Amino acid sequence: MDPFSATGRLLAQKRLPWTEAEDLVYVDHHMVPLMVQECYLTASRSLEEAVAASEMISDGNIMQRRLLTSQEWALLPSIVATTIGASRTVSGSAPFNIFPKSLGKGSSRRAQEARLHTIGRARKISGASFRLEEADSMYSILARSLMVEPPLLADTVARLDAIGLTRDDLMESIEGVVTPLGISTKTRSAFTRLYNKKNPADRILKRKAIDAMEDSDAESEEEEM
């Protein structure tokens, strides 16, 4: 049985013997709890059901993190129990299509962290330091120049080149961790067109040179150690 079928049966057949319900969770003890978490609100028929199920799911999440960080596998039966409890607390059944959105969000988060790490290398700081110390002020300075009339497109491109960042760094990576200022679609399109016209090959070579220099510095540090 696959996790989708196991979750559907777990939520549809509330009176299964406990051992059979456990077997359904053990089909995939990582995915099935996530899938129950994804659909418990849809399956709830009252606020009371949703609250009770969410408390069980929260307890299961706490134990799941503890298990993953400390490898305390004795917690697994309790995690399974909270999943079964949540599925029996709600009155409804699972929707037809179930997939844990948290998995997609985790992938997006890791991709964002990788992009911030790349920006940090260009700035000669860590990605975390860039996000905490520079992202807000840098975005404010660069983005506000695109919100005046007329927008200062060429000035923004020149500033990005001067600090070793790209259009994607600004519009995707940095904007993803700050409060967006609401740059109009028209201005975004005009800025992208201008950016792509201005020496794209030189810009790529510059970023590669920065990365190569950072790699060389890291190798030198390792040799010294």
Contacts in CASP RR format, 6 or more apart in sequence:
PFRMAT RR
TARGET T0000
AUTHOR 0000-0000-0000
METHOD contacts of the structure
MODEL  1
MDPFSATGRLLAQKRLPWTEAEDLVYVDHHMVPLMVQECYLTASRSLEEA
VAASEMISDGNIMQRRLLTSQEWALLPSIVATTIGASRTVSGSAPFNIFP
KSLGKGSSRRAQEARLHTIGRARKISGASFRLEEADSMYSILARSLMVEP
PLLADTVARLDAIGLTRDDLMESIEGVVTPLGISTKTRSAFTRLYNKKNP
ADRILKRKAIDAMEDSDAESEEEEM
1 9 0 8 1.000
1 24 0 8 1.000
1 27 0 8 1.000
2 27 0 8 1.000
3 27 0 8 1.000
3 28 0 8 1.000
3 31 0 8 1.000
3 32 0 8 1.000
3 35 0 8 1.000
4 35 0 8 1.000
4 98 0 8 1.000
6 24 0 8 1.000
6 25 0 8 1.000
6 27 0 8 1.000
6 28 0 8 1.000
6 32 0 8 1.000
7 24 0 8 1.000
7 32 0 8 1.000
7 35 0 8 1.000
7 36 0 8 1.000
7 39 0 8 1.000
7 94 0 8 1.000
7 98 0 8 1.000
8 93 0 8 1.000
8 94 0 8 1.000
8 98 0 8 1.000
9 16 0 8 1.000
9 24 0 8 1.000
10 16 0 8 1.000
10 21 0 8 1.000
10 24 0 8 1.000
10 25 0 8 1.000
10 32 0 8 1.000
10 36 0 8 1.000
10 83 0 8 1.000
10 84 0 8 1.000
10 87 0 8 1.000
10 94 0 8 1.000
11 36 0 8 1.000
11 39 0 8 1.000
11 43 0 8 1.000
11 87 0 8 1.000
11 90 0 8 1.000
11 92 0 8 1.000
11 93 0 8 1.000
11 94 0 8 1.000
12 93 0 8 1.000
12 94 0 8 1.000
14 87 0 8 1.000
14 88 0 8 1.000
16 24 0 8 1.000
18 84 0 8 1.000
21 84 0 8 1.000
21 87 0 8 1.000
21 88 0 8 1.000
22 77 0 8 1.000
22 80 0 8 1.000
22 84 0 8 1.000
24 32 0 8 1.000
25 32 0 8 1.000
25 33 0 8 1.000
25 80 0 8 1.000
25 83 0 8 1.000
25 84 0 8 1.000
26 80 0 8 1.000
29 76 0 8 1.000
29 79 0 8 1.000
29 80 0 8 1.000
31 100 0 8 1.000
32 83 0 8 1.000
33 57 0 8 1.000
33 60 0 8 1.000
33 64 0 8 1.000
33 79 0 8 1.000
33 82 0 8 1.000
33 83 0 8 1.000
34 100 0 8 1.000
34 102 0 8 1.000
34 103 0 8 1.000
35 94 0 8 1.000
35 98 0 8 1.000
35 99 0 8 1.000
35 100 0 8 1.000
36 57 0 8 1.000
36 83 0 8 1.000
36 86 0 8 1.000
36 87 0 8 1.000
37 57 0 8 1.000
37 61 0 8 1.000
37 86 0 8 1.000
37 100 0 8 1.000
37 102 0 8 1.000
38 98 0 8 1.000
38 99 0 8 1.000
38 100 0 8 1.000
38 101 0 8 1.000
38 102 0 8 1.000
39 94 0 8 1.000
39 95 0 8 1.000
39 98 0 8 1.000
40 50 0 8 1.000
40 53 0 8 1.000
40 54 0 8 1.000
40 57 0 8 1.000
40 86 0 8 1.000
40 87 0 8 1.000
40 90 0 8 1.000
41 50 0 8 1.000
42 94 0 8 1.000
42 95 0 8 1.000
43 90 0 8 1.000
43 91 0 8 1.000
43 92 0 8 1.000
43 93 0 8 1.000
43 94 0 8 1.000
43 95 0 8 1.000
44 50 0 8 1.000
44 53 0 8 1.000
44 90 0 8 1.000
44 91 0 8 1.000
44 92 0 8 1.000
45 90 0 8 1.000
45 91 0 8 1.000
45 92 0 8 1.000
46 91 0 8 1.000
49 89 0 8 1.000
49 90 0 8 1.000
49 91 0 8 1.000
50 90 0 8 1.000
52 89 0 8 1.000
53 85 0 8 1.000
53 86 0 8 1.000
53 89 0 8 1.000
53 90 0 8 1.000
54 86 0 8 1.000
56 82 0 8 1.000
56 83 0 8 1.000
56 85 0 8 1.000
56 86 0 8 1.000
56 89 0 8 1.000
57 82 0 8 1.000
57 83 0 8 1.000
57 86 0 8 1.000
59 82 0 8 1.000
60 78 0 8 1.000
60 79 0 8 1.000
60 82 0 8 1.000
60 83 0 8 1.000
63 75 0 8 1.000
63 78 0 8 1.000
63 79 0 8 1.000
63 82 0 8 1.000
64 75 0 8 1.000
64 79 0 8 1.000
66 72 0 8 1.000
66 75 0 8 1.000
67 73 0 8 1.000
67 75 0 8 1.000
67 76 0 8 1.000
67 79 0 8 1.000
112 173 0 8 1.000
112 176 0 8 1.000
112 177 0 8 1.000
113 127 0 8 1.000
115 169 0 8 1.000
115 172 0 8 1.000
115 173 0 8 1.000
116 127 0 8 1.000
116 128 0 8 1.000
116 130 0 8 1.000
116 131 0 8 1.000
116 135 0 8 1.000
116 173 0 8 1.000
116 177 0 8 1.000
117 126 0 8 1.000
117 127 0 8 1.000
118 169 0 8 1.000
118 173 0 8 1.000
118 211 0 8 1.000
119 127 0 8 1.000
119 130 0 8 1.000
119 165 0 8 1.000
119 169 0 8 1.000
119 173 0 8 1.000
119 174 0 8 1.000
120 126 0 8 1.000
120 127 0 8 1.000
120 129 0 8 1.000
120 130 0 8 1.000
121 210 0 8 1.000
121 211 0 8 1.000
121 214 0 8 1.000
122 163 0 8 1.000
122 164 0 8 1.000
122 165 0 8 1.000
122 169 0 8 1.000
122 207 0 8 1.000
122 210 0 8 1.000
123 130 0 8 1.000
123 134 0 8 1.000
123 163 0 8 1.000
124 214 0 8 1.000
125 133 0 8 1.000
125 134 0 8 1.000
131 177 0 8 1.000
135 174 0 8 1.000
135 177 0 8 1.000
135 178 0 8 1.000
136 178 0 8 1.000
138 163 0 8 1.000
138 174 0 8 1.000
139 170 0 8 1.000
139 174 0 8 1.000
139 175 0 8 1.000
139 178 0 8 1.000
139 181 0 8 1.000
140 181 0 8 1.000
141 159 0 8 1.000
142 156 0 8 1.000
142 159 0 8 1.000
142 160 0 8 1.000
142 170 0 8 1.000
143 170 0 8 1.000
143 175 0 8 1.000
143 181 0 8 1.000
143 183 0 8 1.000
144 181 0 8 1.000
145 151 0 8 1.000
145 152 0 8 1.000
145 155 0 8 1.000
145 156 0 8 1.000
145 159 0 8 1.000
146 152 0 8 1.000
146 153 0 8 1.000
146 156 0 8 1.000
146 183 0 8 1.000
146 187 0 8 1.000
146 188 0 8 1.000
146 191 0 8 1.000
147 181 0 8 1.000
147 182 0 8 1.000
147 183 0 8 1.000
147 187 0 8 1.000
151 187 0 8 1.000
151 190 0 8 1.000
151 191 0 8 1.000
153 187 0 8 1.000
153 190 0 8 1.000
153 191 0 8 1.000
153 194 0 8 1.000
154 194 0 8 1.000
156 191 0 8 1.000
157 167 0 8 1.000
157 191 0 8 1.000
157 194 0 8 1.000
157 195 0 8 1.000
157 198 0 8 1.000
160 166 0 8 1.000
160 167 0 8 1.000
160 169 0 8 1.000
160 170 0 8 1.000
160 195 0 8 1.000
161 198 0 8 1.000
161 203 0 8 1.000
161 206 0 8 1.000
164 206 0 8 1.000
164 207 0 8 1.000
164 210 0 8 1.000
166 203 0 8 1.000
166 207 0 8 1.000
167 191 0 8 1.000
167 192 0 8 1.000
167 195 0 8 1.000
167 196 0 8 1.000
171 188 0 8 1.000
171 192 0 8 1.000
END
